[in-house]
């Protein structure tokens, strides 16, 4: 069975890859869980767009990851959130909020799935997060959560 992966599957491939799998594996595991779609010519166009989006988000190489790491670790990054009196947040700071702030600081798009949050951030102040930029490069980023 020929399928197009919609997300990364260990041992099989990354999102947008066209792979050949056994019928049962595709029909009973990959397709019902949304890990893949059946291959058609129309779906191939969708796979191409998935690959383009992945390439835009991806860090080119280890040297590029080290360059982004230096930008991020150089100074604290301000994350503006809605907060009430007493410094209490309305909700929590999400990975998407952090990715947007990091993107502005680094000058390049940061994928929200690369951000590792230990515990949810629910208060104003200084916090630390880790960003996995490459297989061998992680950045420890200081965040200032401020009312905005």
Contact map, one row per residue, 1 for C-alpha under 8 A:
1110000000000000000111100100000000000000000000000000000000000000000000000000000000000000000000000000000000000000000000000000000000000000000000000000
1111000000000000011110000000000000000110000000000000000000000000000000000000000000000000000000000000000000000000000000000000000000000000000000000000
1111100000000000011110000100000000011110000000000000000000000000000000000000000000000000000000000000000000000000000000000000000000000000000000000000
0111110000000011111000000000000000011110001100100000000000000000000000000000000000000000000000000000000000000000000000000000000000000000000000000000
0011111110001111111000000000000000111000000000100000000000000000000000000000000000000000000000000000000000000000000000000000000000000000000000000000
0001111100000111000000000000000001111000000000100100000000000000000000000000000000000000000000000000000000000000000000000000000000000000000000000000
0000111110000111000000000000000000110000000000000000000000000000000000000000000000000000000000000000000000000000000000000000000000000000000000000000
0000111111011110000000000000000000100000000000000000000000000000000000000000000000000000000000000000000000000000000000000000000000000000000000000000
0000101111111100000000000000000000100000000000000000000000000000000000000000000000000000000000000000000000000000000000000000000000000000000000000000
0000000111111000000000000000000000000000000000000000000000000000000000000000000000000000000000000000000000000000000000000000000000000000000000000000
0000000011111000000000000000000000000000000000000000000000000000000000000000000000000000000000000000000000000000000000000000000000000000000000000000
0000000111111100001000000000000000000000000000000000000000000000000000000000000000000000000000000000000000000000000000000000000000000000000000000000
0000100111111110101000000000000000000000000000000000000000000000000000000000000000000000000000000000000000000000000000000000000000000000000000000000
0000111110011111100000000000000000000000000000000000000000000000000000000000000000000000000000000000000000000000000000000000000000000000000000000000
0001111100001111100000000000000000000000000000100110010000000000000000000000000000000000000000000000000000000000000000000000000000000000000000000000
0001111000000111110000000000000000000000000000111110000000000000000000000000000000000000000000000000000000000000000000000000000000000000000000000000
0001100000001111111000000000000000000000000000100010000000000000000000000000000000000000000000000000000000000000000000000000000000000000000000000000
0111100000000001111100000000000000000010000000100000000000000000000000000000000000000000000000000000000000000000000000000000000000000000000000000000
0111100000011000111110000000000000000000000000000000000000000000000000000000000000000000000000000000000000000000000000000000000000000000000000000000
1110000000000000011111000000000000000000000000000000000000000000000000000000000000000000000000000000000000000000000000000000000000000000000000000000
1110000000000000001111101100000000000000000000000000000000000000000000000000000000000000000000000000000000000000000000000000000000000000000000000000
1000000000000000000111111100000000000000000000000000000000000000000000000000000000000000000000000000000000000000000000000000000000000000000000000000
1000000000000000000011111110000000000000000000000000000000000000000000000000000000000000000000000000000000000000000000000000000000000000000000000000
0000000000000000000001111111100000000000000000000000000000000000000000000000000000000000000000000000000000000000000000000000000000000000000000000000
0000000000000000000011111111110000000000000000000000000000000000000000000000000000000000000000000000000000000000000000000000000000000000000000000000
1010000000000000000011111111111000010000000000000000000000000000000000000000000000000000000000000000000000000000000000000000000000000000000000000000
0000000000000000000000111111111100000000000000000000000000000000000000000000000000000000000000000000000000000000000000000000000000000000000000000000
0000000000000000000000011111111100000000000000000000000000000000000000000000000000000000000000000000000000000000000000000000000000000000000000000000
0000000000000000000000011111111110000000000000000000000000000000000000000000000000000000000000000000000000000000000000000000000000000000000000000000
0000000000000000000000001111111111110000000000000000000000000000000000000000000000000000000000000000000000000000000000000000000000000000000000000000
0000000000000000000000000111111111111100000000000000000000000000000000000000000000000000000000000000000000000000000000000000000000000000000000000000
0000000000000000000000000011111111100000000000000000000000000000000000000000000000000000000000000000000000000000000000000000000000000000000000000000
0000000000000000000000000000111111110000000000000000000000000000000000000000000000000000000000000000000000000000000000000000000000000000000000000000
0000010000000000000000000000011111111000000000000000000000000000000000000000000000000000000000000000000000000000000000000000000000000000000000000000
0000111110000000000000000000011111111000000000000000000000000000000000000000000000000000000000000000000000000000000000000000000000000000000000000000
0011111000000000000000000100011011111100000000000000000000000000000000000000000000000000000000000000000000000000000000000000000000000000000000000000
0011110000000000000000000000001001111110001000000000000000000000000000000000000000000000000000000000000000000000000000000000000000000000000000000000
0111000000000000000000000000001000011111001000000000000000000000000000000000000000000000000000000000000000000000000000000000000000000000000000000000
0111000000000000010000000000000000001111101100000000000000000000000000000000000000000000000000000000000000000000000000000000000000000000000000000000
0000000000000000000000000000000000000111111100000000000000000000000000000000000000000000000000000000000000000000000000000000000000000000000000000000
0000000000000000000000000000000000000011111110000000000000000000000000000000000000000000000000000000000000000000000000000000000000000000000000000000
0000000000000000000000000000000000000001111111000000000000000000000000000000000000000000000000000000000000000000000000000000000000000000000000000000
0001000000000000000000000000000000001111111111100000000000000000000000000000000000000000000000000000000000000000000000000000000000000000000000000000
0001000000000000000000000000000000000011111111110000000000000000000000000000000000000000000000000000000000000000000000000000000000000000000000000000
0000000000000000000000000000000000000000111111111000000000000000000000000000000000000000000000000000000000000000000000000000000000000000000000000000
0000000000000000000000000000000000000000011111111100000000000000000000000000000000000000000000000000000000000000000000000000000000000000000000000000
0001110000000011110000000000000000000000001111111110000000000000000000000000000000000000000000000000000000000000000000000000000000000000000000000000
0000000000000001000000000000000000000000000111111111000000000000000000000000000000000000000000000000000000000000000000000000000000000000000000000000
0000000000000001000000000000000000000000000011111111100000000000000000000000000000000000000000000000000000000000000000000000000000000000000000000000
0000010000000011000000000000000000000000000001111111110000000000000000000000000000000000000000000000000000000000000000000000000000000000000000000000
0000000000000011100000000000000000000000000000111111111000000000000000000000000000000000000000000000000000000000000000000000000000000000000000000000
0000000000000000000000000000000000000000000000011111111100000000000000000000000000000000000000000000000000000000000000000000000000000000000000000000
0000000000000000000000000000000000000000000000001111111110000000000000000000000000000000000000000000000000000000000000000000000000000000000000000000
0000000000000010000000000000000000000000000000000111111111000000000000000000000000000000000000000000000000000000000000000000000000000000000000000000
0000000000000000000000000000000000000000000000000011111111000000000000000000000000000000000000000000000000000000000000000000000000000000000000000000
0000000000000000000000000000000000000000000000000001111111000000000000000000000000000000000000000000000000000000000000000000000000000000000000000000
0000000000000000000000000000000000000000000000000000111111100000000000000000000000000000000000000000000000001110000000000000000000000000000000000000
0000000000000000000000000000000000000000000000000000011111110000000000000000000000000000000000000000000000000000000000000000000000000000000000000000
0000000000000000000000000000000000000000000000000000000011111101100000000000000000000000000000000000000000000000000000000000000000001100000000000000
0000000000000000000000000000000000000000000000000000000001111101100000000000000000000000000000000000000000000000000000000000000000000000000000000000
0000000000000000000000000000000000000000000000000000000000111111100000000000000000000000000000000000000000000000000000000000000000000100000000000000
0000000000000000000000000000000000000000000000000000000000111111110000000000000000000000000000000000000000000000000000000000000000000101100000000000
0000000000000000000000000000000000000000000000000000000000001111111000000000000000000000000000000000000000000000000000000000000000000000000000000000
0000000000000000000000000000000000000000000000000000000000111111111100000000000000000000000000000000000000000000000000000000000000000000000000000000
0000000000000000000000000000000000000000000000000000000000111111111110000000000000000000000000000000000000000000000000000000000000001100100000000000
0000000000000000000000000000000000000000000000000000000000000111111111000000000000000000000000000000000000000000000000000000000000000000100000000000
0000000000000000000000000000000000000000000000000000000000000011111111100000000000000000000000000000000000000000000000000000000000000000000000000000
0000000000000000000000000000000000000000000000000000000000000001111111110000000000000000000000000000000001000000000000000000000000000000000000000000
0000000000000000000000000000000000000000000000000000000000000000111111111000000000000000000000000000000000000000000000000000000000001000111000000000
0000000000000000000000000000000000000000000000000000000000000000011111111100000000000000000000000000000000000000000000000000000000000000000000000000
0000000000000000000000000000000000000000000000000000000000000000001111111110000000000000000000000000000011000000000000000000000000000000000000000000
0000000000000000000000000000000000000000000000000000000000000000000111111111100000000000000000000000010011000000000000000000000000000000001010000000
0000000000000000000000000000000000000000000000000000000000000000000011111111000000000000000000000000000000000000000000000000000000000000001111000000
0000000000000000000000000000000000000000000000000000000000000000000001111111000000000000000000000000000000000000000000000000000000000000000000000000
0000000000000000000000000000000000000000000000000000000000000000000000111111100000000000000000000000000000000000000000000000000000000000000001000000
0000000000000000000000000000000000000000000000000000000000000000000000011111110000000000000000000000000000000000000000000000000000000000000011110000
0000000000000000000000000000000000000000000000000000000000000000000000010011111000000000000000000000110010000000000000000000000000000000000011110000
0000000000000000000000000000000000000000000000000000000000000000000000000001111100000000000000000000100000000000000000000000000000000000000000111100
0000000000000000000000000000000000000000000000000000000000000000000000000000111110000000000000001100100000000000000000000000000000000000000000111100
0000000000000000000000000000000000000000000000000000000000000000000000000000011111000000000000000000000000000000000000000000000000000000000000001111
0000000000000000000000000000000000000000000000000000000000000000000000000000001111100000100010000000000000000000000000000000000000000000000000001111
0000000000000000000000000000000000000000000000000000000000000000000000000000000111110000110000000000000000000000000000000000000000000000000000000011
0000000000000000000000000000000000000000000000000000000000000000000000000000000011111011110000000000000000000000000000000000000000000000000000000011
0000000000000000000000000000000000000000000000000000000000000000000000000000000001111111110000000000000000000000000000000000000000000000000000000000
0000000000000000000000000000000000000000000000000000000000000000000000000000000000111111000000000000000000000000000000000000000000000000000000000000
0000000000000000000000000000000000000000000000000000000000000000000000000000000000011111000000000000000000000000000000000000000000000000000000000000
0000000000000000000000000000000000000000000000000000000000000000000000000000000000111111100000000000000000000000000000000011000000000000000000000010
0000000000000000000000000000000000000000000000000000000000000000000000000000000000111111110000000000000000000000000000000111000000000000000000000000
0000000000000000000000000000000000000000000000000000000000000000000000000000000011110011111100000000000000000000000000000111000000000000000000000000
0000000000000000000000000000000000000000000000000000000000000000000000000000000001110001111100000000000000000000000000000000000000000000000000000000
0000000000000000000000000000000000000000000000000000000000000000000000000000000000000000111110000000000000000000000000000100000000000000000000000000
0000000000000000000000000000000000000000000000000000000000000000000000000000000000000000111111000000000000000000000000011110000000000000000000000000
0000000000000000000000000000000000000000000000000000000000000000000000000000000010000000001111101100000000000000000000011100000000000000000000000000
0000000000000000000000000000000000000000000000000000000000000000000000000000000000000000000111111100000000000000000000011000000000000000000000000000
0000000000000000000000000000000000000000000000000000000000000000000000000000000000000000000011111110000000000001101010000000000000000000000000000000
0000000000000000000000000000000000000000000000000000000000000000000000000000000000000000000001111111000000000001000000000000000000000000000000000000
0000000000000000000000000000000000000000000000000000000000000000000000000000001000000000000011111111100000000000000000000000000000000000000000000000
0000000000000000000000000000000000000000000000000000000000000000000000000000001000000000000011111111110000000001000000000000000000000000000000000000
0000000000000000000000000000000000000000000000000000000000000000000000000000000000000000000000111111111000001111001000000000000000000000000000000000
0000000000000000000000000000000000000000000000000000000000000000000000000000000000000000000000011111111100001100000000000000000000000000000000000000
0000000000000000000000000000000000000000000000000000000000000000000000000000111000000000000000001111111110000000000000000000000000000000000000000000
0000000000000000000000000000000000000000000000000000000000000000000000010000100000000000000000000111111111001100000000000000000000000000000000000000
0000000000000000000000000000000000000000000000000000000000000000000000000000000000000000000000000011111111111100000000000000000000000000000000000000
0000000000000000000000000000000000000000000000000000000000000000000000000000000000000000000000000001111111111000000000000000000000000000000000000000
0000000000000000000000000000000000000000000000000000000000000000000000110000100000000000000000000000111111100000000000000000000000000000000000000000
0000000000000000000000000000000000000000000000000000000000000000000100110000000000000000000000000000011111111000000000000000000000000000000000000000
0000000000000000000000000000000000000000000000000000000000000000000000000000000000000000000000000000001111111000000000000000000000000000000000000000
0000000000000000000000000000000000000000000000000000000000000000000000000000000000000000000000000000001101111100000000000000000000000000000000000000
0000000000000000000000000000000000000000000000000000000010000000000000000000000000000000000000000011011101111110000000000000000000000000000000000000
0000000000000000000000000000000000000000000000000000000010000000000000000000000000000000000000000011011000011111010000000000000000000000000000000000
0000000000000000000000000000000000000000000000000000000010000000000000000000000000000000000000000010000000001111111000000000000000000000000000000000
0000000000000000000000000000000000000000000000000000000000000000000000000000000000000000000000110110000000000111111000000000000000000000000000000000
0000000000000000000000000000000000000000000000000000000000000000000000000000000000000000000000100000000000000011111100000000000000000000000000000000
0000000000000000000000000000000000000000000000000000000000000000000000000000000000000000000000000000000000000111111100000000000000111000000000000000
0000000000000000000000000000000000000000000000000000000000000000000000000000000000000000000000100010000000000011111110000000000011110000000000000000
0000000000000000000000000000000000000000000000000000000000000000000000000000000000000000000000000000000000000000111111000000000011110000000000000000
0000000000000000000000000000000000000000000000000000000000000000000000000000000000000000000000100000000000000000001111110000000011000000000000000000
0000000000000000000000000000000000000000000000000000000000000000000000000000000000000000000000000000000000000000000111110000000010000000000000000000
0000000000000000000000000000000000000000000000000000000000000000000000000000000000000000000000000000000000000000000011111000000000000000000000000000
0000000000000000000000000000000000000000000000000000000000000000000000000000000000000000000111000000000000000000000011111100000000000000000000000000
0000000000000000000000000000000000000000000000000000000000000000000000000000000000000000000111000000000000000000000000111110001000000000000000000000
0000000000000000000000000000000000000000000000000000000000000000000000000000000000000001101110000000000000000000000000011111000000000000000000000000
0000000000000000000000000000000000000000000000000000000000000000000000000000000000000011100100000000000000000000000000001111100000000000000000001000
0000000000000000000000000000000000000000000000000000000000000000000000000000000000000011100000000000000000000000000000000111110000000000000000011110
0000000000000000000000000000000000000000000000000000000000000000000000000000000000000000000000000000000000000000000000000011111000000000000000011100
0000000000000000000000000000000000000000000000000000000000000000000000000000000000000000000000000000000000000000000000000001111100000000000001111000
0000000000000000000000000000000000000000000000000000000000000000000000000000000000000000000000000000000000000000000000001000111110000000000001111000
0000000000000000000000000000000000000000000000000000000000000000000000000000000000000000000000000000000000000000000000000000011111000000000111100000
0000000000000000000000000000000000000000000000000000000000000000000000000000000000000000000000000000000000000000001111000000001111100000000111100000
0000000000000000000000000000000000000000000000000000000000000000000000000000000000000000000000000000000000000000001110000000000111110000011110000000
0000000000000000000000000000000000000000000000000000000000000000000000000000000000000000000000000000000000000000011100000000000011111000011110000000
0000000000000000000000000000000000000000000000000000000000000000000000000000000000000000000000000000000000000000011100000000000001111110111000000000
0000000000000000000000000000000000000000000000000000000000100000100010000000000000000000000000000000000000000000010000000000000000111110111000000000
0000000000000000000000000000000000000000000000000000000000101100100000000000000000000000000000000000000000000000000000000000000000011111110000000000
0000000000000000000000000000000000000000000000000000000000000000000000000000000000000000000000000000000000000000000000000000000000011111110000000000
0000000000000000000000000000000000000000000000000000000000000100000000000000000000000000000000000000000000000000000000000000000000000111110000000000
0000000000000000000000000000000000000000000000000000000000000100110010000000000000000000000000000000000000000000000000000000000000011111111000000000
0000000000000000000000000000000000000000000000000000000000000000000010000000000000000000000000000000000000000000000000000000000001111111111100000000
0000000000000000000000000000000000000000000000000000000000000000000010011000000000000000000000000000000000000000000000000000000001111000111110000000
0000000000000000000000000000000000000000000000000000000000000000000000001000000000000000000000000000000000000000000000000000000111100000011111000000
0000000000000000000000000000000000000000000000000000000000000000000000011001100000000000000000000000000000000000000000000000000111100000001111100000
0000000000000000000000000000000000000000000000000000000000000000000000001011100000000000000000000000000000000000000000000000011110000000000111110000
0000000000000000000000000000000000000000000000000000000000000000000000000001111000000000000000000000000000000000000000000000011110000000000011111000
0000000000000000000000000000000000000000000000000000000000000000000000000001111000000000000000000000000000000000000000000001111000000000000001111100
0000000000000000000000000000000000000000000000000000000000000000000000000000011110000000000000000000000000000000000000000011111000000000000000111110
0000000000000000000000000000000000000000000000000000000000000000000000000000011110000000000000000000000000000000000000000001100000000000000000011111
0000000000000000000000000000000000000000000000000000000000000000000000000000000111100010000000000000000000000000000000000001000000000000000000001111
0000000000000000000000000000000000000000000000000000000000000000000000000000000111100000000000000000000000000000000000000000000000000000000000000111
